[in-house]
């Protein structure tokens, strides 16, 4: 048989096979669509498919909760204190010092030694022209605005650029808000993370503490692909959380599913 004839017969056989698969039968009836198309002509795959396992759930089976993580204790630079004659931790006083020399402005956040209260100034503005500084910022510095002081006190990157050694803390508060989904129908838990300030707390410790489970259980879930962290993926559990992370956990078959959902904020 020539190759063209073989291709024709093979193609005809495949076509007949496809027709047989999609032909209605008395037992199953006509084939049904997987989902109703949205008005824009496409399906939201994220709402249909549980990506750790590939299983398909209904819209209400995914419970989405937003966690906003706020660290409690600001990092503390370790500085050679000339009063204590040794390396000491300094903490933010929450107050600024502003100095004007003509049109030039300098501003510092004042730190204090935890033992003797000796001061150290952390530079915020250095020889900046007054015209280049927003009036709202000058007012915030002059009034010791607490939010501005907190933002600079938690800027560990800037602190490290000035002081080589910085002491960090892992105590946090987590504010939880349910976005959509019903706890009683939950098969999959989506935790969407936001950060008020960076934290040194590892993600696995955060999840274990907030969900009331062990870190070894989290590791087992990750190995079975029942827990997936996006977009960071592998090894994300052993690193601090980042804003925009989504942790998806499949809870089908977990005996304490309701307890975990409640602890998550559902």
C-alpha positions, 0 to 999 in steps of 0.5 A: 500500500502506498504511503498516501493510501495508508495516511488516508485510511488512518485518518479516516479511522481516527475520524470515525473514532472521534465521532464514536466518542462524542455520539450520544448513547442511551446510557450517558446521553449527549456530552456536556460542557465542563463549564459555562463560558463566561461573557468574555468567551473564556474560562478562568482556569484558576477558578476551576482547577486545583493546581497542586493536584489537578483536581477540578472543584466548584467555585465555592470549594476554594476559600480565599483569605488575605493575611496582612503580616505586621511585625511587632518589633523593629530591627535593632542595630548593634553599635559600639556604645562609648558609654557602655564600652561595648557592643550594644543594641540600639532601639528607635526612639520614634523621634526625629532630629531636623537641622536646617542650614540655610536652604539645606536640610538634614534629618535623622531618626534618633536611636537609643542604647537599650542599657544607658540611653546613649543616642545614635542618629540614623540619617534620613536626609543629608544636605537636601535642598528644601525645595526638593523636599515635599512639604508633607514630609517636612511636616511629618519630620517636624511632628515626629509622625509615628507612621514615618518613624515606624517605616524608617525603623523597619527599613532593615536594608538601610540600617545594614547599609549604615551598620554592619550588624542588625538584630532582627525579630520574628514576632508578628501580628497577622490580620486576616480577611476572608475574600470569598468562598464559604468555610463549610464548602472548602476543599482548597484554601488560598492564603494571599499574603501582604506585608506591612513591613518586612519580617525575618520570620520564616514562612513555615513558622508563620503557617505552623503558628497561625494554622496550629499545625506542625512544620513537619506536616507542612513539609509532608504536604509540600512533598505530596503537592498538597501545599504549593507556594506561588510564585516562589515554589520550592524552598519558599517555606524556609524563607521569610514571606514576601508580599504577593505570595499565595499559599494554596493548601488542599484540605480534602481528607484532612480530619481537622479540616474545619479547625485549620479553616477556622484558624486561617480566618475562615 
